[in-house]
Every structure is written in structure tokens, then in C-alpha cells.
Amino acid sequence: MRCLVTGGSGFIGSHVVDKLISKGARVRIFDMVLPAFRHDVEFYHGSILDLEALRMAISGVDVVFHLAAIADVKDVYEDPYYAEAINVRGTMNVLEASRRSGGRVKKVVYGSTTWVYSEAEGAVVDESVPLHPPTHLYTATKITGEYYCFAYSRLYGLETVVLRYGIPYGPRARDGAVIPIFVNKALRGEPLTIAGDGSQFRKFVYVEDLAEGNVLALKSIAKNKIYNLDGNEKISIRQIAETVREIIGDVKIEYIPARPGDFSGKEVVSQLAKEELGWEPKISFREGVKRYVEWFKETQDKLGVTQLDLNKT
Ligand SMILES: NC(=O)c1ccc[n+]([C@@H]2O[C@H](COP(=O)([O-])OP(=O)(O)OC[C@H]3O[C@@H](n4cnc5c(N)ncnc54)[C@H](O)[C@@H]3O)[C@@H](O)[C@H]2O)c1
């Protein structure tokens, strides 16, 4: 099977690439940046805003995993106009290029987010819960992408699957998220700061578990459907700090007053993915953080070597 992964140089996409290759698929990446994590994969350089470039990249492909996006809410906030182009028109282009493949593309898997539930009613949500108009532009663009997928399925018979990812963590994660921030601070011997009493919980999903969920979406039952892929452990901010302290060593945990309006978190149920795809997160939070710390240290060591080499020249 030949697969195209848009955004295959990014955090989640690169793990989807690894997982697909490990299962024997032939993989091609379409991205604006070179894949830094492996060099044995076919790479098409381009923007998803360029329909013709996408059409070329999609030729001969059976399944498209669409993960290219402006994925950081801060980036969306700072440049909503650009983010809308990539997340909305870019998604339309991926669907359109797949449609124009003349039936060669059998399925498009779309990487969405559990953030689409932010305004939904109830503390516990699954795929059947009606969505309400989002307050953040990021969520608005991701929901629009979902709607385009459903419309392409209905109108043109293009099979699509929407995967709503929970908060991912693991090797190659962006620096700005809570786990990377705590790990970075702990390794520098700086205290870990918690706003409030630290009891606010989140569920996190290890990025390789997410990648596995993407591969399982190839199953024939996953046709024009939505699946939540979220972690199964509720982890409080205090637990994150304590886990990082346990793994890295003695580091202070400090508490500061709570920030007004901190999102308390909804419980997203991933039962459908378990029943239909046989998907369940396998990596415990402690093991996932341990793997992240190992990767982070290795990367820092490599960077240190590079810096030394540069200093010599
Ligand atoms: N990281 C999260 O917290 C999170 C959570 C839920 C869902 N998601 C979704 O998962 C997907 C992947 O997110 P990620 O965290 O791996 O993000 P990322 O930023 O690490 O990766 C996105 C990739 O898309 C590429 N890209 C951006 N614009 C492009 C363009 N115009 N043409 C081609 N490639 C382009 C980037 O170069 C990058 O490699 C996104 O759709 C995102 O919305 C992310």
C-alpha cells in the first residue's frame, strides 16, 4: 500500500510515517520542511496551498493521511488569516486532489482534535455529542476541515475518516507544552511552577499510540466515521510535576495563585475506537514521560556536539 502523509515532517505526522513504514507500507511525505527524523523516505516538498503540487504528490497513492496544519493555537491566534488558509483551504485541496485521482485514492484520514468539544455540553463527551460554535479560530478551522471531509464523502463518495486526537506528548514534541516545559526546567534544576493547587486534570495521549490509531483507521469499518483517540489516564498538573521529579531527580515544585478561566477539561471517551478499531493507548503516562526525557537528553547532547563543532570552526 502506498500512503501519503501531509505534515509528515511534523510531530505527530513523523510518528505516523514511522508506524506505517514499520507495518510495511510505502510512504511519501508532503511537507514544506524536510523530514529531520529519517532520511529513508520519499519526500515531496511543497505547500498544501498548491493544488497542482499536491496532485503530483498524490499520484499513485492509495491512502492520504492529512496532518499538515497550523497546529499551535498561539500561531493561529497571531496569524489567523494564514492559519485559515492552511487549515481550511489546504484541507479542501487535499480532498480535491484525492477526488481528482480518479478513484485511485481509497481513503483520506484527517487529523482533527478533541478541542472541537470545547463548547459541547456535558463533562463527558463522545463522537455522538453535538458540537457548538467554537470560540477559538483554531477549533473553527479544524471543525471546518471535518465538515469538508463529510461533504466530500457524501457528494463524491470519497472515503474519509476523522480522528480527533487528544493532547499528544512524546519525542519530537514542541517546546511550548506543559510536559516539555517541566522536563526542560527540571533538567536545568529550576523549580516547576503550578498555577492553583494543581488538581486540574488533563488526559494525554502518547504520540506513538496516536500513530497506531492512524494505522488502524485503515480498517474497512473506518469509513466516513469519526473516532476519538484520547489517553485513558486522568493526569493532574501536580502528577505531571511529580512524575517529572521522580524521573529526573530532586527538583522543587512551587505553587502560585490560579489563573482566572483555566479550562478544567472534559472527559473524552474513546470507546468507539476501542470497539471498532481495537485501539487503546498502550503506553502509561510514566513510561511516556520517561521516553520523552530520554529523547530530550539525546537531542540536547547532539545539539551540544553541534555547538562545539561550530565553535571550533
Ligand atoms: N499537537 C497537538 O497538540 C495536536 C492536538 C490535536 C490535533 N492536532 C492536529 O494534528 C495534526 C498534526 O499536528 P502536529 O502537532 O504534528 O503539528 P506540527 O506543527 O508538528 O506538524 C505540522 C506539519 O505541517 C507542515 N505544514 C504546515 N503548513 C504546511 C503547508 N502549507 N504545506 C505543507 N505542509 C505544511 C509543517 O511543516 C509541519 O511539519 C494537525 O492537523 C493538528 O491540528 C495536533
The ligand as an SDF file (V2000), in Angstrom:
LIG
                    3D

 44 48  0  0  0  0  0  0  0  0999 V2000
   -0.0700   18.9090   18.6480 N   0  0  0  0  0  0  0  0  0  0  0  0
   -1.2810   18.9420   19.1640 C   0  0  0  0  0  0  0  0  0  0  0  0
   -1.4630   19.3420   20.3360 O   0  0  0  0  0  0  0  0  0  0  0  0
   -2.4740   18.4370   18.3580 C   0  0  0  0  0  0  0  0  0  0  0  0
   -3.6020   18.0020   19.0490 C   0  0  0  0  0  0  0  0  0  0  0  0
   -4.7030   17.5540   18.3190 C   0  0  0  0  0  0  0  0  0  0  0  0
   -4.6640   17.5720   16.9340 C   0  0  0  0  0  0  0  0  0  0  0  0
   -3.5660   18.0250   16.2810 N   0  0  0  0  0  0  0  0  0  0  0  0
   -3.5850   18.0100   14.8130 C   0  0  0  0  0  0  0  0  0  0  0  0
   -2.6420   17.0520   14.3780 O   0  0  0  0  0  0  0  0  0  0  0  0
   -2.0290   17.4640   13.1620 C   0  0  0  0  0  0  0  0  0  0  0  0
   -0.5110   17.4420   13.3040 C   0  0  0  0  0  0  0  0  0  0  0  0
   -0.1230   18.3050   14.3610 O   0  0  0  0  0  0  0  0  0  0  0  0
    1.3700   18.3590   14.9090 P   0  0  0  0  0  0  0  0  0  0  0  0
    1.2940   18.5870   16.3650 O   0  0  0  0  0  0  0  0  0  0  0  0
    2.1540   17.2020   14.3890 O   0  0  0  0  0  0  0  0  0  0  0  0
    1.8550   19.7160   14.2420 O   0  0  0  0  0  0  0  0  0  0  0  0
    3.3040   20.1130   13.6820 P   0  0  0  0  0  0  0  0  0  0  0  0
    3.3020   21.5890   13.6080 O   0  0  0  0  0  0  0  0  0  0  0  0
    4.3750   19.4270   14.4510 O   0  0  0  0  0  0  0  0  0  0  0  0
    3.2780   19.4960   12.2210 O   0  0  0  0  0  0  0  0  0  0  0  0
    2.5470   20.0890   11.1680 C   0  0  0  0  0  0  0  0  0  0  0  0
    3.3410   19.8950    9.8960 C   0  0  0  0  0  0  0  0  0  0  0  0
    2.6040   20.5020    8.8300 O   0  0  0  0  0  0  0  0  0  0  0  0
    3.5400   21.1460    7.9830 C   0  0  0  0  0  0  0  0  0  0  0  0
    2.8830   22.2240    7.2500 N   0  0  0  0  0  0  0  0  0  0  0  0
    2.4160   23.4050    7.7400 C   0  0  0  0  0  0  0  0  0  0  0  0
    1.9220   24.1430    6.7430 N   0  0  0  0  0  0  0  0  0  0  0  0
    2.0780   23.4230    5.6090 C   0  0  0  0  0  0  0  0  0  0  0  0
    1.7650   23.6580    4.2490 C   0  0  0  0  0  0  0  0  0  0  0  0
    1.2020   24.7920    3.8400 N   0  0  0  0  0  0  0  0  0  0  0  0
    2.0480   22.6860    3.3500 N   0  0  0  0  0  0  0  0  0  0  0  0
    2.6490   21.5430    3.7210 C   0  0  0  0  0  0  0  0  0  0  0  0
    2.9770   21.2610    4.9920 N   0  0  0  0  0  0  0  0  0  0  0  0
    2.6880   22.1900    5.9320 C   0  0  0  0  0  0  0  0  0  0  0  0
    4.6160   21.6910    8.9220 C   0  0  0  0  0  0  0  0  0  0  0  0
    5.8120   21.9600    8.2190 O   0  0  0  0  0  0  0  0  0  0  0  0
    4.7320   20.5410    9.9170 C   0  0  0  0  0  0  0  0  0  0  0  0
    5.7220   19.6130    9.5320 O   0  0  0  0  0  0  0  0  0  0  0  0
   -2.5930   18.8490   12.8600 C   0  0  0  0  0  0  0  0  0  0  0  0
   -3.6340   18.7170   11.9370 O   0  0  0  0  0  0  0  0  0  0  0  0
   -3.1490   19.3270   14.1840 C   0  0  0  0  0  0  0  0  0  0  0  0
   -4.2010   20.2330   14.0200 O   0  0  0  0  0  0  0  0  0  0  0  0
   -2.4560   18.4330   16.9680 C   0  0  0  0  0  0  0  0  0  0  0  0
  1  2  1  0
  2  3  2  0
  2  4  1  0
  4  5  1  0
  4 44  2  0
  5  6  2  0
  6  7  1  0
  7  8  2  0
  8  9  1  0
  8 44  1  0
  9 10  1  0
  9 42  1  0
 10 11  1  0
 11 12  1  0
 11 40  1  0
 12 13  1  0
 13 14  1  0
 14 15  2  0
 14 16  1  0
 14 17  1  0
 17 18  1  0
 18 19  2  0
 18 20  1  0
 18 21  1  0
 21 22  1  0
 22 23  1  0
 23 24  1  0
 23 38  1  0
 24 25  1  0
 25 26  1  0
 25 36  1  0
 26 27  1  0
 26 35  1  0
 27 28  2  0
 28 29  1  0
 29 30  1  0
 29 35  2  0
 30 31  1  0
 30 32  2  0
 32 33  1  0
 33 34  2  0
 34 35  1  0
 36 37  1  0
 36 38  1  0
 38 39  1  0
 40 41  1  0
 40 42  1  0
 42 43  1  0
M  CHG  2   8   1  16  -1
M  END
$$$$
